[in-house]
Amino acid sequence: MKKIIFTENAPAPIGPYSQAVLVGNTLYTSGQIAINPKNGELVLEDIETETTQVMENLQAVLTASEMTFDDVVKVSIFISDMGNFGRINAIYGKYFNEAIAPARETVQVACLPKNVNVEISVVAIKA
């Protein structure tokens, strides 16, 4: 059974997709970018602030699914400049317990929605 996840604490979808889909005990999130869900504005002051907003958006979706970052098993990170990898990784790492960190890939891409610098999606499983 497929359950659509929606929370007002994360940006609303701007197209034909859901914030996340829960199938059984597995959650698949859509990629999150640095949109403040309270006002719909992009948060782009610097890469650290942008990454923090992305992670907070993901946390809101996980919470709405009754999950946490400890339940995440796979992360996909898309960035516009690999030169920002270390700064993004420093913020990202604050959200995970390194002993049980998920699998991950980080890919540099030519362009992201709304010309942001980072987009992240996760797969989580509630054991």
MOPAC internal coordinates of N, CA, C and O (Angstrom, degrees):
PM7 1SCF
backbone

  N    0.0000 0     0.00 0     0.00 0    0    0    0
  C    1.4447 1     0.00 0     0.00 0    1    0    0
  C    1.5276 1   109.49 1     0.00 0    2    1    0
  O    1.2310 1   121.22 1   -43.04 1    3    2    1
  N    1.2958 1   115.27 1   136.96 1    3    2    1
  C    1.4560 1   122.69 1  -178.28 1    5    3    2
  C    1.5231 1   109.31 1  -103.83 1    6    5    3
  O    1.2310 1   120.64 1   -51.85 1    7    6    5
  N    1.3453 1   116.37 1   128.15 1    7    6    5
  C    1.4584 1   121.86 1   178.49 1    9    7    6
  C    1.5228 1   108.46 1  -120.34 1   10    9    7
  O    1.2310 1   120.48 1   -52.58 1   11   10    9
  N    1.3164 1   116.68 1   127.42 1   11   10    9
  C    1.4585 1   121.97 1   177.94 1   13   11   10
  C    1.5265 1   108.74 1   -83.09 1   14   13   11
  O    1.2310 1   120.67 1   -49.16 1   15   14   13
  N    1.3225 1   116.33 1   130.84 1   15   14   13
  C    1.4572 1   122.52 1   179.70 1   17   15   14
  C    1.5246 1   108.51 1  -102.07 1   18   17   15
  O    1.2310 1   121.17 1   -48.16 1   19   18   17
  N    1.3370 1   115.37 1   131.84 1   19   18   17
  C    1.4604 1   120.79 1   175.00 1   21   19   18
  C    1.5201 1   109.07 1  -142.06 1   22   21   19
  O    1.2310 1   120.91 1   -43.91 1   23   22   21
  N    1.3115 1   115.86 1   136.09 1   23   22   21
  C    1.4563 1   121.98 1   173.39 1   25   23   22
  C    1.5197 1   109.28 1  -138.76 1   26   25   23
  O    1.2310 1   120.76 1   -37.90 1   27   26   25
  N    1.3249 1   116.16 1   142.10 1   27   26   25
  C    1.4638 1   120.48 1   175.27 1   29   27   26
  C    1.5189 1   111.57 1   -74.74 1   30   29   27
  O    1.2310 1   120.13 1   173.10 1   31   30   29
  N    1.3322 1   117.36 1    -6.90 1   31   30   29
  C    1.4632 1   121.97 1   179.89 1   33   31   30
  C    1.5231 1   113.31 1   -85.97 1   34   33   31
  O    1.2310 1   120.69 1  -177.01 1   35   34   33
  N    1.3256 1   116.29 1     2.99 1   35   34   33
  C    1.4652 1   122.88 1   174.80 1   37   35   34
  C    1.5298 1   106.85 1  -132.38 1   38   37   35
  O    1.2310 1   120.06 1   -20.83 1   39   38   37
  N    1.3225 1   117.48 1   159.17 1   39   38   37
  C    1.4633 1   119.45 1  -179.40 1   41   39   38
  C    1.5276 1   111.90 1   -58.24 1   42   41   39
  O    1.2310 1   121.07 1   -42.22 1   43   42   41
  N    1.3159 1   115.55 1   137.78 1   43   42   41
  C    1.4648 1   120.84 1   176.73 1   45   43   42
  C    1.5251 1   109.35 1   -69.66 1   46   45   43
  O    1.2310 1   120.10 1   -34.21 1   47   46   45
  N    1.3244 1   117.42 1   145.79 1   47   46   45
  C    1.4687 1   119.83 1   176.50 1   49   47   46
  C    1.5311 1   110.89 1   -58.59 1   50   49   47
  O    1.2310 1   120.84 1   -35.21 1   51   50   49
  N    1.3191 1   116.01 1   144.79 1   51   50   49
  C    1.4620 1   120.71 1   179.69 1   53   51   50
  C    1.5244 1   110.57 1  -112.86 1   54   53   51
  O    1.2310 1   120.63 1  -155.57 1   55   54   53
  N    1.3121 1   116.40 1    24.43 1   55   54   53
  C    1.4563 1   121.82 1   179.90 1   57   55   54
  C    1.5145 1   109.35 1  -168.06 1   58   57   55
  O    1.2310 1   120.94 1    13.24 1   59   58   57
  N    1.3222 1   115.80 1  -166.76 1   59   58   57
  C    1.4693 1   120.36 1  -177.60 1   61   59   58
  C    1.5352 1   112.66 1   -81.34 1   62   61   59
  O    1.2310 1   121.09 1  -114.19 1   63   62   61
  N    1.3220 1   115.52 1    65.81 1   63   62   61
  C    1.4664 1   120.98 1   176.18 1   65   63   62
  C    1.5188 1   108.34 1  -151.31 1   66   65   63
  O    1.2310 1   120.63 1   -11.62 1   67   66   65
  N    1.3235 1   116.41 1   168.38 1   67   66   65
  C    1.4592 1   122.71 1  -179.96 1   69   67   66
  C    1.5230 1   109.76 1  -109.73 1   70   69   67
  O    1.2310 1   120.61 1   -20.89 1   71   70   69
  N    1.3266 1   116.44 1   159.11 1   71   70   69
  C    1.4683 1   119.70 1   174.19 1   73   71   70
  C    1.5188 1   109.52 1   -60.84 1   74   73   71
  O    1.2310 1   121.02 1   140.60 1   75   74   73
  N    1.3294 1   115.65 1   -39.40 1   75   74   73
  C    1.4606 1   120.75 1   178.71 1   77   75   74
  C    1.5226 1   108.92 1  -162.53 1   78   77   75
  O    1.2310 1   121.71 1   -20.01 1   79   78   77
  N    1.3315 1   114.34 1   159.99 1   79   78   77
  C    1.4579 1   121.59 1   175.99 1   81   79   78
  C    1.5197 1   107.25 1  -129.65 1   82   81   79
  O    1.2310 1   121.25 1   -50.97 1   83   82   81
  N    1.3250 1   115.22 1   129.03 1   83   82   81
  C    1.4611 1   121.69 1   177.60 1   85   83   82
  C    1.5207 1   108.00 1  -105.08 1   86   85   83
  O    1.2310 1   120.77 1   -56.30 1   87   86   85
  N    1.3334 1   116.14 1   123.70 1   87   86   85
  C    1.4576 1   122.27 1   177.38 1   89   87   86
  C    1.5238 1   106.12 1  -123.74 1   90   89   87
  O    1.2310 1   120.76 1   -68.85 1   91   90   89
  N    1.3272 1   116.15 1   111.15 1   91   90   89
  C    1.4559 1   119.64 1  -174.33 1   93   91   90
  C    1.5137 1   108.83 1    62.88 1   94   93   91
  O    1.2310 1   120.60 1    59.02 1   95   94   93
  N    1.3226 1   116.47 1  -120.98 1   95   94   93
  C    1.4646 1   120.27 1   179.19 1   97   95   94
  C    1.5283 1   112.01 1  -106.59 1   98   97   95
  O    1.2310 1   120.27 1  -164.91 1   99   98   97
  N    1.3494 1   117.08 1    15.09 1   99   98   97
  C    1.4617 1   121.87 1  -177.98 1  101   99   98
  C    1.5253 1   110.64 1  -112.03 1  102  101   99
  O    1.2310 1   121.35 1   -51.59 1  103  102  101
  N    1.3370 1   115.01 1   128.41 1  103  102  101
  C    1.4552 1   122.24 1  -179.57 1  105  103  102
  C    1.5209 1   109.76 1  -108.50 1  106  105  103
  O    1.2310 1   120.91 1   -47.48 1  107  106  105
  N    1.3156 1   115.86 1   132.52 1  107  106  105
  C    1.4628 1   123.09 1   175.96 1  109  107  106
  C    1.5242 1   107.07 1  -117.65 1  110  109  107
  O    1.2310 1   119.95 1   -64.32 1  111  110  109
  N    1.3367 1   117.70 1   115.68 1  111  110  109
  C    1.4617 1   119.33 1   178.90 1  113  111  110
  C    1.5199 1   110.21 1   -95.03 1  114  113  111
  O    1.2310 1   121.65 1   -28.20 1  115  114  113
  N    1.3176 1   114.44 1   151.80 1  115  114  113
  C    1.4547 1   119.86 1   168.51 1  117  115  114
  C    1.5165 1   107.49 1   -76.02 1  118  117  115
  O    1.2310 1   120.62 1   -20.15 1  119  118  117
  N    1.3138 1   116.42 1   159.85 1  119  118  117
  C    1.4496 1   120.03 1   177.00 1  121  119  118
  C    1.5179 1   110.35 1   -62.49 1  122  121  119
  O    1.2310 1   121.08 1   -42.47 1  123  122  121
  N    1.3211 1   115.54 1   137.53 1  123  122  121
  C    1.4611 1   121.07 1   177.68 1  125  123  122
  C    1.5187 1   109.23 1  -108.51 1  126  125  123
  O    1.2310 1   121.69 1   -41.49 1  127  126  125
  N    1.3161 1   114.38 1   138.51 1  127  126  125
  C    1.4536 1   120.83 1   173.05 1  129  127  126
  C    1.5262 1   107.58 1  -116.95 1  130  129  127
  O    1.2310 1   120.08 1    -2.42 1  131  130  129
  N    1.3102 1   117.45 1   177.58 1  131  130  129
  C    1.4660 1   122.38 1  -172.13 1  133  131  130
  C    1.5204 1   112.52 1   -83.70 1  134  133  131
  O    1.2310 1   120.92 1  -114.77 1  135  134  133
  N    1.3228 1   115.84 1    65.23 1  135  134  133
  C    1.4587 1   120.87 1   173.13 1  137  135  134
  C    1.5205 1   107.52 1  -103.31 1  138  137  135
  O    1.2310 1   120.83 1   -52.26 1  139  138  137
  N    1.3204 1   116.02 1   127.74 1  139  138  137
  C    1.4564 1   120.94 1   175.08 1  141  139  138
  C    1.5270 1   107.11 1   -74.07 1  142  141  139
  O    1.2310 1   119.77 1   -62.48 1  143  142  141
  N    1.3413 1   118.04 1   117.52 1  143  142  141
  C    1.4610 1   119.54 1  -175.86 1  145  143  142
  C    1.5319 1   113.57 1   -68.79 1  146  145  143
  O    1.2310 1   119.86 1   163.09 1  147  146  145
  N    1.3190 1   117.88 1   -16.91 1  147  146  145
  C    1.4693 1   120.59 1  -179.12 1  149  147  146
  C    1.5227 1   112.46 1   -75.84 1  150  149  147
  O    1.2310 1   120.82 1   145.76 1  151  150  149
  N    1.3427 1   116.05 1   -34.24 1  151  150  149
  C    1.4666 1   118.09 1  -177.02 1  153  151  150
  C    1.5313 1   113.79 1  -127.16 1  154  153  151
  O    1.2310 1   120.22 1   176.67 1  155  154  153
  N    1.3233 1   117.18 1    -3.33 1  155  154  153
  C    1.4571 1   120.86 1   178.45 1  157  155  154
  C    1.5141 1   114.88 1    75.16 1  158  157  155
  O    1.2310 1   120.27 1  -173.00 1  159  158  157
  N    1.3236 1   117.09 1     7.00 1  159  158  157
  C    1.4628 1   121.60 1  -178.17 1  161  159  158
  C    1.5221 1   111.43 1   -89.39 1  162  161  159
  O    1.2310 1   120.88 1   -32.55 1  163  162  161
  N    1.3255 1   115.93 1   147.45 1  163  162  161
  C    1.4622 1   120.94 1   174.33 1  165  163  162
  C    1.5280 1   109.75 1   -71.43 1  166  165  163
  O    1.2310 1   120.93 1   -34.82 1  167  166  165
  N    1.3179 1   115.83 1   145.18 1  167  166  165
  C    1.4665 1   122.93 1   178.14 1  169  167  166
  C    1.5291 1   106.52 1  -112.13 1  170  169  167
  O    1.2310 1   120.56 1   -83.05 1  171  170  169
  N    1.3204 1   116.54 1    96.95 1  171  170  169
  C    1.4658 1   120.86 1  -171.74 1  173  171  170
  C    1.5217 1   113.64 1  -128.52 1  174  173  171
  O    1.2310 1   119.63 1  -154.91 1  175  174  173
  N    1.3418 1   118.31 1    25.09 1  175  174  173
  C    1.4693 1   119.92 1  -177.33 1  177  175  174
  C    1.5199 1   112.11 1   -54.96 1  178  177  175
  O    1.2310 1   120.73 1   131.46 1  179  178  177
  N    1.3358 1   116.21 1   -48.54 1  179  178  177
  C    1.4558 1   122.28 1   176.77 1  181  179  178
  C    1.5206 1   107.28 1  -154.97 1  182  181  179
  O    1.2310 1   119.87 1    -9.50 1  183  182  181
  N    1.3085 1   117.86 1   170.50 1  183  182  181
  C    1.4681 1   120.96 1  -173.31 1  185  183  182
  C    1.5329 1   111.64 1   -66.07 1  186  185  183
  O    1.2310 1   120.25 1   149.39 1  187  186  185
  N    1.3286 1   117.13 1   -30.61 1  187  186  185
  C    1.4711 1   119.56 1   178.34 1  189  187  186
  C    1.5272 1   111.06 1   -68.25 1  190  189  187
  O    1.2310 1   120.25 1   134.53 1  191  190  189
  N    1.3200 1   117.13 1   -45.47 1  191  190  189
  C    1.4666 1   121.68 1   178.84 1  193  191  190
  C    1.5269 1   110.08 1   -64.99 1  194  193  191
  O    1.2310 1   120.68 1   139.03 1  195  194  193
  N    1.3124 1   116.30 1   -40.97 1  195  194  193
  C    1.4602 1   121.18 1   179.08 1  197  195  194
  C    1.5293 1   110.51 1   -62.72 1  198  197  195
  O    1.2310 1   120.39 1   132.81 1  199  198  197
  N    1.3200 1   116.86 1   -47.19 1  199  198  197
  C    1.4657 1   120.76 1  -179.33 1  201  199  198
  C    1.5236 1   110.85 1   -64.89 1  202  201  199
  O    1.2310 1   120.11 1   141.33 1  203  202  201
  N    1.3165 1   117.39 1   -38.67 1  203  202  201
  C    1.4636 1   120.95 1   177.50 1  205  203  202
  C    1.5260 1   110.60 1   -59.81 1  206  205  203
  O    1.2310 1   120.16 1   135.93 1  207  206  205
  N    1.3305 1   117.29 1   -44.07 1  207  206  205
  C    1.4722 1   120.11 1   179.37 1  209  207  206
  C    1.5221 1   110.79 1   -63.42 1  210  209  207
  O    1.2310 1   120.23 1   138.95 1  211  210  209
  N    1.3223 1   117.17 1   -41.05 1  211  210  209
  C    1.4682 1   121.04 1   177.16 1  213  211  210
  C    1.5263 1   110.11 1   -58.98 1  214  213  211
  O    1.2310 1   120.41 1   132.63 1  215  214  213
  N    1.3224 1   116.83 1   -47.37 1  215  214  213
  C    1.4683 1   120.74 1  -178.33 1  217  215  214
  C    1.5305 1   111.32 1   -66.92 1  218  217  215
  O    1.2310 1   120.10 1   143.60 1  219  218  217
  N    1.3200 1   117.42 1   -36.40 1  219  218  217
  C    1.4717 1   120.54 1   176.95 1  221  219  218
  C    1.5300 1   110.56 1   -66.41 1  222  221  219
  O    1.2310 1   120.19 1   142.35 1  223  222  221
  N    1.3225 1   117.23 1   -37.65 1  223  222  221
  C    1.4643 1   120.57 1   176.19 1  225  223  222
  C    1.5271 1   110.24 1   -63.51 1  226  225  223
  O    1.2310 1   120.37 1   136.44 1  227  226  225
  N    1.3217 1   116.89 1   -43.56 1  227  226  225
  C    1.4637 1   120.24 1   177.01 1  229  227  226
  C    1.5225 1   111.06 1   -62.99 1  230  229  227
  O    1.2310 1   120.67 1   138.20 1  231  230  229
  N    1.3200 1   116.32 1   -41.80 1  231  230  229
  C    1.4631 1   119.72 1   179.21 1  233  231  230
  C    1.5286 1   110.63 1   -60.78 1  234  233  231
  O    1.2310 1   119.88 1   140.94 1  235  234  233
  N    1.3235 1   117.84 1   -39.06 1  235  234  233
  C    1.4667 1   121.36 1   178.44 1  237  235  234
  C    1.5217 1   111.33 1   -62.85 1  238  237  235
  O    1.2310 1   120.36 1   139.01 1  239  238  237
  N    1.3244 1   116.92 1   -40.99 1  239  238  237
  C    1.4671 1   120.82 1   178.64 1  241  239  238
  C    1.5275 1   110.10 1   -68.04 1  242  241  239
  O    1.2310 1   120.22 1   137.53 1  243  242  241
  N    1.3215 1   117.19 1   -42.47 1  243  242  241
  C    1.4689 1   120.53 1   176.83 1  245  243  242
  C    1.5265 1   110.47 1   -60.59 1  246  245  243
  O    1.2310 1   120.07 1   135.06 1  247  246  245
  N    1.3203 1   117.47 1   -44.94 1  247  246  245
  C    1.4649 1   121.85 1   179.99 1  249  247  246
  C    1.5314 1   110.64 1   -60.92 1  250  249  247
  O    1.2310 1   120.51 1   137.34 1  251  250  249
  N    1.3212 1   116.62 1   -42.66 1  251  250  249
  C    1.4712 1   120.65 1   178.69 1  253  251  250
  C    1.5255 1   111.39 1   -62.89 1  254  253  251
  O    1.2310 1   120.81 1   158.33 1  255  254  253
  N    1.3225 1   116.06 1   -21.67 1  255  254  253
  C    1.4651 1   122.25 1   179.34 1  257  255  254
  C    1.5248 1   111.75 1   -98.17 1  258  257  255
  O    1.2310 1   120.87 1  -172.86 1  259  258  257
  N    1.3393 1   115.94 1     7.14 1  259  258  257
  C    1.4631 1   122.87 1  -177.51 1  261  259  258
  C    1.5274 1   111.79 1    59.73 1  262  261  259
  O    1.2310 1   121.58 1  -138.37 1  263  262  261
  N    1.3452 1   114.58 1    41.63 1  263  262  261
  C    1.4573 1   121.97 1   177.99 1  265  263  262
  C    1.5219 1   109.38 1  -131.04 1  266  265  263
  O    1.2310 1   121.04 1    -8.70 1  267  266  265
  N    1.3360 1   115.61 1   171.30 1  267  266  265
  C    1.4572 1   122.21 1   176.89 1  269  267  266
  C    1.5270 1   108.57 1  -134.14 1  270  269  267
  O    1.2310 1   120.71 1    -2.26 1  271  270  269
  N    1.3186 1   116.26 1   177.74 1  271  270  269
  C    1.4611 1   119.65 1   176.34 1  273  271  270
  C    1.5282 1   111.70 1   -63.27 1  274  273  271
  O    1.2310 1   119.72 1   157.51 1  275  274  273
  N    1.3330 1   118.14 1   -22.49 1  275  274  273
  C    1.4693 1   120.41 1   176.04 1  277  275  274
  C    1.5242 1   112.07 1   -65.08 1  278  277  275
  O    1.2310 1   120.09 1   158.16 1  279  278  277
  N    1.3404 1   117.42 1   -21.84 1  279  278  277
  C    1.4666 1   121.91 1   179.68 1  281  279  278
  C    1.5287 1   112.86 1   -86.50 1  282  281  279
  O    1.2310 1   120.25 1   170.97 1  283  282  281
  N    1.3284 1   117.12 1    -9.03 1  283  282  281
  C    1.4716 1   121.50 1  -177.56 1  285  283  282
  C    1.5200 1   110.02 1   -72.90 1  286  285  283
  O    1.2310 1   121.07 1   -49.57 1  287  286  285
  N    1.3496 1   115.56 1   130.43 1  287  286  285
  C    1.4625 1   120.79 1   179.50 1  289  287  286
  C    1.5297 1   112.81 1  -112.21 1  290  289  287
  O    1.2310 1   120.10 1   162.33 1  291  290  289
  N    1.3374 1   117.42 1   -17.67 1  291  290  289
  C    1.4718 1   120.69 1  -177.02 1  293  291  290
  C    1.5154 1   109.31 1  -150.29 1  294  293  291
  O    1.2310 1   120.57 1   -44.53 1  295  294  293
  N    1.3210 1   116.51 1   135.47 1  295  294  293
  C    1.4633 1   122.78 1   178.86 1  297  295  294
  C    1.5208 1   108.95 1  -128.19 1  298  297  295
  O    1.2310 1   121.17 1   -41.27 1  299  298  297
  N    1.3230 1   115.37 1   138.73 1  299  298  297
  C    1.4711 1   121.66 1   171.90 1  301  299  298
  C    1.5181 1   107.36 1  -118.38 1  302  301  299
  O    1.2310 1   120.94 1   -55.48 1  303  302  301
  N    1.3255 1   115.81 1   124.52 1  303  302  301
  C    1.4621 1   121.43 1   179.31 1  305  303  302
  C    1.5294 1   108.23 1  -118.33 1  306  305  303
  O    1.2310 1   121.50 1   -52.05 1  307  306  305
  N    1.3147 1   114.73 1   127.95 1  307  306  305
  C    1.4573 1   121.45 1   176.75 1  309  307  306
  C    1.5195 1   107.16 1  -116.87 1  310  309  307
  O    1.2310 1   120.74 1   -53.76 1  311  310  309
  N    1.3470 1   116.19 1   126.24 1  311  310  309
  C    1.4571 1   120.56 1  -178.73 1  313  311  310
  C    1.5283 1   109.86 1  -129.85 1  314  313  311
  O    1.2310 1   121.68 1   -28.65 1  315  314  313
  N    1.3273 1   114.39 1   151.35 1  315  314  313
  C    1.4709 1   118.84 1  -178.15 1  317  315  314
  C    1.5199 1   112.66 1   -86.03 1  318  317  315
  O    1.2310 1   120.42 1   164.47 1  319  318  317
  N    1.3387 1   116.81 1   -15.53 1  319  318  317
  C    1.4655 1   120.28 1  -177.60 1  321  319  318
  C    1.5293 1   108.89 1  -147.48 1  322  321  319
  O    1.2310 1   120.30 1   -68.78 1  323  322  321
  N    1.3151 1   117.03 1   111.22 1  323  322  321
  C    1.4661 1   121.02 1  -179.33 1  325  323  322
  C    1.5276 1   111.33 1   -61.87 1  326  325  323
  O    1.2310 1   120.01 1   163.07 1  327  326  325
  N    1.3081 1   117.59 1   -16.93 1  327  326  325
  C    1.4509 1   121.37 1   175.43 1  329  327  326
  C    1.5300 1   112.39 1   -64.30 1  330  329  327
  O    1.2310 1   120.35 1   160.08 1  331  330  329
  N    1.3291 1   116.94 1   -19.92 1  331  330  329
  C    1.4622 1   121.44 1   178.05 1  333  331  330
  C    1.5307 1   112.67 1   -90.45 1  334  333  331
  O    1.2310 1   119.94 1  -179.29 1  335  334  333
  N    1.3177 1   117.72 1     0.71 1  335  334  333
  C    1.4639 1   121.21 1  -174.19 1  337  335  334
  C    1.5302 1   113.05 1   -52.88 1  338  337  335
  O    1.2310 1   119.72 1   130.24 1  339  338  337
  N    1.3197 1   118.13 1   -49.76 1  339  338  337
  C    1.4625 1   121.50 1  -177.16 1  341  339  338
  C    1.5137 1   112.59 1   -61.56 1  342  341  339
  O    1.2310 1   120.24 1   139.44 1  343  342  341
  N    1.3144 1   117.14 1   -40.56 1  343  342  341
  C    1.4651 1   121.31 1  -179.51 1  345  343  342
  C    1.5242 1   110.92 1   -70.15 1  346  345  343
  O    1.2310 1   120.31 1   140.25 1  347  346  345
  N    1.3298 1   117.01 1   -39.75 1  347  346  345
  C    1.4733 1   121.50 1   176.50 1  349  347  346
  C    1.5244 1   109.27 1   -65.26 1  350  349  347
  O    1.2310 1   120.73 1   133.93 1  351  350  349
  N    1.3203 1   116.21 1   -46.07 1  351  350  349
  C    1.4606 1   121.99 1  -177.50 1  353  351  350
  C    1.5313 1   111.56 1   -61.26 1  354  353  351
  O    1.2310 1   120.06 1   144.01 1  355  354  353
  N    1.3258 1   117.49 1   -35.99 1  355  354  353
  C    1.4635 1   121.12 1   179.57 1  357  355  354
  C    1.5266 1   110.96 1   -63.19 1  358  357  355
  O    1.2310 1   120.07 1   137.91 1  359  358  357
  N    1.3154 1   117.48 1   -42.09 1  359  358  357
  C    1.4683 1   121.20 1   177.78 1  361  359  358
  C    1.5317 1   109.99 1   -71.88 1  362  361  359
  O    1.2310 1   120.45 1   131.69 1  363  362  361
  N    1.3097 1   116.75 1   -48.31 1  363  362  361
  C    1.4714 1   122.49 1   179.30 1  365  363  362
  C    1.5316 1   110.58 1   -52.37 1  366  365  363
  O    1.2310 1   120.35 1   135.17 1  367  366  365
  N    1.3198 1   116.94 1   -44.83 1  367  366  365
  C    1.4602 1   121.85 1  -176.13 1  369  367  366
  C    1.5144 1   114.24 1   -62.28 1  370  369  367
  O    1.2310 1   119.89 1   156.25 1  371  370  369
  N    1.3335 1   117.82 1   -23.75 1  371  370  369
  C    1.4642 1   121.55 1   179.14 1  373  371  370
  C    1.5276 1   112.21 1   -68.22 1  374  373  371
  O    1.2310 1   120.04 1   161.89 1  375  374  373
  N    1.3096 1   117.53 1   -18.11 1  375  374  373
  C    1.4632 1   121.76 1  -175.61 1  377  375  374
  C    1.5245 1   113.40 1   -94.76 1  378  377  375
  O    1.2310 1   120.16 1   172.31 1  379  378  377
  N    1.3211 1   117.31 1    -7.69 1  379  378  377
  C    1.4639 1   120.90 1  -175.64 1  381  379  378
  C    1.5185 1   112.12 1  -123.10 1  382  381  379
  O    1.2310 1   121.05 1   -32.31 1  383  382  381
  N    1.3117 1   115.60 1   147.69 1  383  382  381
  C    1.4543 1   123.17 1   170.26 1  385  383  382
  C    1.5217 1   105.71 1   -82.12 1  386  385  383
  O    1.2310 1   119.79 1   -66.25 1  387  386  385
  N    1.3153 1   118.00 1   113.75 1  387  386  385
  C    1.4712 1   121.27 1  -174.10 1  389  387  386
  C    1.5258 1   112.83 1   -58.45 1  390  389  387
  O    1.2310 1   119.99 1   150.07 1  391  390  389
  N    1.3384 1   117.63 1   -29.93 1  391  390  389
  C    1.4712 1   121.11 1  -179.26 1  393  391  390
  C    1.5235 1   112.28 1   -65.54 1  394  393  391
  O    1.2310 1   120.52 1   154.27 1  395  394  393
  N    1.3511 1   116.61 1   -25.73 1  395  394  393
  C    1.4692 1   120.05 1  -179.77 1  397  395  394
  C    1.5329 1   110.65 1  -127.39 1  398  397  395
  O    1.2310 1   121.23 1  -148.76 1  399  398  397
  N    1.3302 1   115.25 1    31.24 1  399  398  397
  C    1.4662 1   120.58 1  -177.64 1  401  399  398
  C    1.5268 1   111.00 1   -60.85 1  402  401  399
  O    1.2310 1   120.53 1   -33.47 1  403  402  401
  N    1.3302 1   116.59 1   146.53 1  403  402  401
  C    1.4632 1   120.53 1  -179.28 1  405  403  402
  C    1.5238 1   112.46 1   -75.19 1  406  405  403
  O    1.2310 1   121.41 1   -12.36 1  407  406  405
  N    1.3207 1   114.91 1   167.64 1  407  406  405
  C    1.4577 1   120.88 1   168.91 1  409  407  406
  C    1.5336 1   107.05 1   -69.14 1  410  409  407
  O    1.2310 1   120.45 1   -23.36 1  411  410  409
  N    1.3506 1   116.74 1   156.64 1  411  410  409
  C    1.4606 1   118.47 1  -174.46 1  413  411  410
  C    1.5158 1   111.05 1  -159.45 1  414  413  411
  O    1.2310 1   121.28 1   -29.62 1  415  414  413
  N    1.3227 1   115.16 1   150.38 1  415  414  413
  C    1.4600 1   120.77 1   164.73 1  417  415  414
  C    1.5114 1   107.68 1  -129.72 1  418  417  415
  O    1.2310 1   121.32 1   -30.82 1  419  418  417
  N    1.3169 1   115.08 1   149.18 1  419  418  417
  C    1.4584 1   122.18 1   176.11 1  421  419  418
  C    1.5156 1   106.76 1  -127.94 1  422  421  419
  O    1.2310 1   121.19 1   -54.22 1  423  422  421
  N    1.3328 1   115.33 1   125.78 1  423  422  421
  C    1.4508 1   120.98 1  -174.18 1  425  423  422
  C    1.5220 1   109.70 1  -128.96 1  426  425  423
  O    1.2310 1   120.61 1   -46.63 1  427  426  425
  N    1.3224 1   116.44 1   133.37 1  427  426  425
  C    1.4603 1   119.78 1   172.34 1  429  427  426
  C    1.5163 1   107.89 1   -84.53 1  430  429  427
  O    1.2310 1   121.11 1   -45.80 1  431  430  429
  N    1.3398 1   115.49 1   134.20 1  431  430  429
  C    1.4595 1   121.29 1  -179.48 1  433  431  430
  C    1.5232 1   109.76 1  -124.10 1  434  433  431
  O    1.2310 1   120.87 1   -17.13 1  435  434  433
  N    1.3230 1   115.94 1   162.87 1  435  434  433
  C    1.4626 1   120.51 1  -177.26 1  437  435  434
  C    1.5252 1   112.26 1   -71.40 1  438  437  435
  O    1.2310 1   120.32 1   143.24 1  439  438  437
  N    1.3379 1   116.99 1   -36.76 1  439  438  437
  C    1.4542 1   120.18 1  -176.81 1  441  439  438
  C    1.5224 1   109.10 1  -158.97 1  442  441  439
  O    1.2310 1   120.58 1   -33.88 1  443  442  441
  N    1.3224 1   116.50 1   146.12 1  443  442  441
  C    1.4577 1   122.88 1   177.43 1  445  443  442
  C    1.5332 1   109.05 1  -120.23 1  446  445  443
  O    1.2310 1   119.81 1   -17.95 1  447  446  445
  N    1.3422 1   117.96 1   162.05 1  447  446  445
  C    1.4615 1   120.25 1   179.54 1  449  447  446
  C    1.5262 1   111.97 1   -52.71 1  450  449  447
  O    1.2310 1   120.93 1   -40.59 1  451  450  449
  N    1.3161 1   115.82 1   139.41 1  451  450  449
  C    1.4680 1   123.29 1   178.89 1  453  451  450
  C    1.5318 1   112.31 1    58.04 1  454  453  451
  O    1.2310 1   120.74 1  -159.73 1  455  454  453
  N    1.3352 1   116.20 1    20.27 1  455  454  453
  C    1.4709 1   122.83 1   178.77 1  457  455  454
  C    1.5230 1   113.37 1    57.18 1  458  457  455
  O    1.2310 1   120.58 1  -145.48 1  459  458  457
  N    1.3454 1   116.49 1    34.52 1  459  458  457
  C    1.4605 1   120.18 1   176.18 1  461  459  458
  C    1.5147 1   109.40 1   -75.41 1  462  461  459
  O    1.2310 1   120.76 1    -5.42 1  463  462  461
  N    1.3231 1   116.15 1   174.58 1  463  462  461
  C    1.4593 1   121.13 1  -176.92 1  465  463  462
  C    1.5170 1   114.11 1  -101.97 1  466  465  463
  O    1.2310 1   120.17 1   163.44 1  467  466  465
  N    1.3566 1   117.28 1   -16.56 1  467  466  465
  C    1.4587 1   120.67 1  -177.33 1  469  467  466
  C    1.5276 1   110.27 1  -151.02 1  470  469  467
  O    1.2310 1   121.24 1   -40.05 1  471  470  469
  N    1.3221 1   115.24 1   139.95 1  471  470  469
  C    1.4610 1   122.87 1   173.41 1  473  471  470
  C    1.5292 1   107.15 1  -137.27 1  474  473  471
  O    1.2310 1   120.79 1   -44.15 1  475  474  473
  N    1.3406 1   116.09 1   135.85 1  475  474  473
  C    1.4560 1   120.39 1  -176.63 1  477  475  474
  C    1.5291 1   109.79 1  -134.08 1  478  477  475
  O    1.2310 1   120.90 1   -42.37 1  479  478  477
  N    1.3344 1   115.89 1   137.63 1  479  478  477
  C    1.4648 1   121.58 1   172.38 1  481  479  478
  C    1.5177 1   108.14 1  -129.33 1  482  481  479
  O    1.2310 1   121.02 1   -21.68 1  483  482  481
  N    1.3442 1   115.65 1   158.32 1  483  482  481
  C    1.4652 1   120.18 1  -179.21 1  485  483  482
  C    1.5162 1   110.88 1  -136.96 1  486  485  483
  O    1.2310 1   121.76 1   -21.04 1  487  486  485
  N    1.3224 1   114.25 1   158.96 1  487  486  485
  C    1.4590 1   123.41 1   167.62 1  489  487  486
  C    1.5207 1   105.06 1  -119.34 1  490  489  487
  O    1.2310 1   120.49 1   -49.53 1  491  490  489
  N    1.3342 1   116.66 1   130.47 1  491  490  489
  C    1.4526 1   121.47 1  -179.23 1  493  491  490
  C    1.5244 1   109.50 1  -128.87 1  494  493  491
  O    1.2310 1   120.88 1   -32.19 1  495  494  493
  N    1.3232 1   115.92 1   147.81 1  495  494  493
  C    1.4585 1   121.40 1   177.98 1  497  495  494
  C    1.5156 1   108.84 1  -128.60 1  498  497  495
  O    1.2310 1   121.24 1   -53.43 1  499  498  497
  N    1.3247 1   115.22 1   126.57 1  499  498  497
  C    1.4645 1   120.89 1   177.07 1  501  499  498
  C    1.5226 1   107.71 1   -89.02 1  502  501  499
  O    1.2310 1   121.18 1   -68.55 1  503  502  501
  N    1.3407 1   115.34 1   111.45 1  503  502  501
  C    1.4761 1   119.95 1  -177.23 1  505  503  502
  C    1.5118 1   111.47 1   -76.61 1  506  505  503
  O    1.2310 1   120.10 1   180.00 1  507  506  505

